[in-house]
Amino acid sequence: YCSDLREHREEMAEMIESSSPSALLSHLPMLHDLADEAPQDLADEWQVFVGALDDLDQAIEDAGVQPSDFEDGKPPAGLSAAERKAIEDAATQIQSEDVVQAASGIEQQGRDVCKVNLGL
């Protein structure tokens, strides 16, 4: 797991520093790989973190749009009220206390055990 974190450190930094609204979603495969390799004591944190991203990705896909279609956090025209609400709810979930705490736990483990600063 620690070697995987080190291997993906640059990619993680680019993802975190990106101003693109699709940065996290475009890196979902890498995040899933890290989650799969995570030690047992981090499995719950990774599940919460990538689960929230998966929910947003699914809501966007269900609406038939792309993450890059959003400008300044605003959804593209033509979405139904239900599609807009599903996307907004999923985006709000990413900022929830549970997801923030999960990301913090992942970051802390990376720093303390792996000596890698992820910047989550």
HELIX and SHEET records of a PDB file:
HELIX    1   1 CYS A    2  GLU A    7  1                                   6    
HELIX    2   2 ARG A    9  GLU A   17  1                                   9    
HELIX    3   3 ALA A   23  SER A   26  1                                   4    
HELIX    4   4 LEU A   28  GLU A   37  1                                  10    
HELIX    5   5 GLN A   40  LEU A   42  5                                   3    
HELIX    6   6 ALA A   43  ASP A   62  1                                  20    
HELIX    7   7 PRO A   67  ASP A   69  5                                   3    
HELIX    8   8 ALA A   81  ILE A   94  1                                  14    
HELIX    9   9 GLU A   97  ASP A  112  1                                  16    
END                                                                             
